[in-house]
Amino acid sequence: MKYDKRLASREGSLEHLEWLKGYYLEKIKNTKDKKALAEEIAYKIASLEQEAIRDRLTGAFNRGFVGAVLGLEVELVGSYGHSLGLVMLDIDYFKSINDEEPDKHAAGDRTLIELVKLLREVCGSLAIVGRWGGEEFVVVVPNVSGENLREMAVDVGHSVGGWLAQRAKLVRPKVTVSMGVVIASGSESGTDLMIKADKLLYKAKESGRARLVMDVGGEEVVVKFG
């Protein structure tokens, strides 16, 4: 089945699913091997489910899925006292990779794909890595203390920053990474938490880039990379 551009929108996805349902209902009537058909249908459904929650380029979770998960995790913090950390990360001077590398945007795409793989390795299997938009990513970290979140974020900063420096060593200005880091208090919504992390990320970039700014009990802690 060829890719249908309508799947890029929610309305297109629903329309396509309706068509798919009709297609398989008709196919069931005319197929003797029901087991093979059931396996085919299960595979198609699983593929569509992954398309609905994954970023097409990087394979990271998409913005809609991350927002939904964050909302649920915040409810657990407020209702059951669970802990929750959020990291918002942005590649500094990312445009310079596209501008100066020989193959232009392909180099930027490869950088984003490999960045997601590195984030998963550094943050661990429990962390939810998502692409928020462009070269901006978020990491939702359930059941983490403030100190452990800070250590993980620093590790991410040094690992990703060092990797970017090697990957883009011929690019000027130097490609680095900035982060906003926050631990949930239990009184805010998922949207509130994202806004707070975004503001901290903005401060990190405005104060010189290549650093993280973390809210620790109302006080801001800054850690520089490199």
DAJOBEL-V299058 format. One record per residue. N is the residue number from 1. PHI is phi as a letter, one per 20 degrees, with the letter a starting at -180 (NA if undefined). OMEGA is omega as a letter, one per 40 degrees, with the letter a starting at -180 (999 if undefined). D_FIRST is the distance of its C-alpha to the first C-alpha in Angstrom with 1 decimal. Layout:
[[N;PHI;OMEGA;D_FIRST] [N;PHI;OMEGA;D_FIRST]]
This chain:
[[1;NA;a;0.0] [2;f;i;3.8] [3;f;i;6.6] [4;d;a;8.7] [5;f;i;12.3] [6;f;a;13.6] [7;f;i;12.7] [8;f;i;15.6] [9;d;a;18.0] [10;f;a;19.0] [11;f;i;18.9] [12;f;i;15.4] [13;f;i;14.3] [14;f;i;16.4] [15;f;a;15.2] [16;f;i;11.5] [17;f;i;12.8] [18;f;i;14.9] [19;f;a;12.2] [20;f;i;10.4] [21;f;i;14.0] [22;f;a;14.7] [23;f;a;11.7] [24;f;i;12.9] [25;f;i;16.5] [26;f;a;16.2] [27;f;i;14.6] [28;g;a;17.5] [29;f;a;20.0] [30;d;a;19.0] [31;d;i;18.4] [32;e;a;21.5] [33;e;a;20.3] [34;f;a;20.1] [35;f;i;20.4] [36;f;i;17.3] [37;f;i;15.3] [38;f;i;17.0] [39;f;i;16.1] [40;f;a;12.4] [41;f;i;12.8] [42;f;i;15.1] [43;f;a;12.8] [44;f;a;10.1] [45;f;i;13.1] [46;f;i;14.7] [47;f;i;12.0] [48;f;i;12.1] [49;f;i;15.8] [50;f;i;16.1] [51;f;a;14.3] [52;f;a;16.8] [53;d;a;19.8] [54;d;i;19.2] [55;f;a;19.9] [56;f;a;17.0] [57;f;a;19.5] [58;e;a;22.0] [59;n;i;20.5] [60;f;i;23.6] [61;f;a;23.6] [62;e;a;23.1] [63;f;a;26.0] [64;f;a;25.2] [65;f;a;25.0] [66;f;i;28.1] [67;f;i;30.0] [68;f;i;29.4] [69;f;i;30.4] [70;f;i;33.4] [71;f;i;34.5] [72;f;a;34.5] [73;f;i;36.3] [74;f;i;38.9] [75;f;i;39.6] [76;f;i;40.4] [77;f;a;42.8] [78;f;a;44.6] [79;e;a;44.7] [80;c;i;45.2] [81;m;i;46.5] [82;f;i;43.6] [83;d;a;43.4] [84;b;i;40.6] [85;d;i;40.3] [86;c;i;38.1] [87;c;i;37.7] [88;d;a;36.4] [89;c;i;36.0] [90;c;i;35.8] [91;e;i;35.9] [92;f;i;39.0] [93;l;a;38.8] [94;g;a;35.1] [95;g;a;35.0] [96;f;i;37.4] [97;f;i;34.8] [98;f;a;32.6] [99;f;a;35.7] [100;d;i;37.4] [101;f;a;34.8] [102;g;a;34.1] [103;e;i;30.4] [104;l;a;30.7] [105;f;i;27.8] [106;f;i;26.1] [107;f;i;29.2] [108;f;i;29.0] [109;f;i;25.4] [110;f;i;26.4] [111;f;a;29.4] [112;f;i;27.5] [113;f;a;25.2] [114;f;i;28.2] [115;f;i;30.2] [116;f;i;28.0] [117;f;a;28.5] [118;f;i;32.2] [119;f;i;32.5] [120;f;i;31.0] [121;f;a;33.5] [122;f;a;36.4] [123;e;i;35.8] [124;n;a;35.0] [125;f;a;32.5] [126;e;a;33.9] [127;f;i;33.3] [128;d;a;30.2] [129;e;a;29.2] [130;c;i;27.4] [131;e;a;26.8] [132;e;i;28.7] [133;q;i;28.0] [134;l;i;28.5] [135;d;a;30.6] [136;d;a;31.8] [137;c;i;31.0] [138;c;i;32.4] [139;c;i;33.4] [140;e;a;34.2] [141;c;i;36.7] [142;f;i;37.8] [143;l;a;41.2] [144;c;i;42.8] [145;e;i;46.3] [146;f;a;47.3] [147;f;i;48.8] [148;f;i;45.8] [149;f;i;43.4] [150;f;i;45.7] [151;f;i;45.8] [152;f;a;42.0] [153;f;i;41.7] [154;f;i;44.3] [155;f;i;42.6] [156;f;a;39.3] [157;g;a;41.3] [158;f;a;43.0] [159;f;a;40.1] [160;f;i;37.6] [161;f;i;40.4] [162;f;i;41.5] [163;f;i;38.1] [164;f;a;37.4] [165;f;i;40.9] [166;f;a;40.1] [167;f;a;36.7] [168;d;a;38.1] [169;f;i;41.6] [170;e;a;41.9] [171;e;i;40.8] [172;c;e;43.4] [173;f;a;44.0] [174;f;i;43.3] [175;e;a;39.9] [176;c;a;40.7] [177;c;i;39.4] [178;c;a;40.9] [179;b;i;40.5] [180;d;a;41.5] [181;c;a;42.2] [182;b;i;43.2] [183;d;a;44.0] [184;f;i;43.5] [185;e;a;46.8] [186;o;a;45.5] [187;d;a;46.6] [188;d;i;43.8] [189;e;i;40.3] [190;f;i;37.1] [191;f;i;37.3] [192;g;a;40.9] [193;f;i;40.1] [194;f;i;37.5] [195;f;i;40.0] [196;f;i;42.7] [197;f;i;40.6] [198;f;i;39.5] [199;f;i;43.2] [200;f;i;44.2] [201;f;i;41.6] [202;f;i;43.0] [203;f;i;46.5] [204;f;a;45.4] [205;f;a;44.1] [206;f;a;47.1] [207;e;i;49.6] [208;p;a;48.5] [209;m;i;45.0] [210;l;a;44.4] [211;a;i;45.5] [212;d;i;44.7] [213;c;a;46.4] [214;c;i;46.6] [215;e;i;48.1] [216;c;i;50.5] [217;l;i;52.3] [218;n;i;52.6] [219;d;a;53.6] [220;e;i;51.4] [221;d;a;51.3] [222;d;i;50.3] [223;c;i;49.2] [224;e;i;48.9] [225;d;i;46.7] [226;m;999;48.1]]
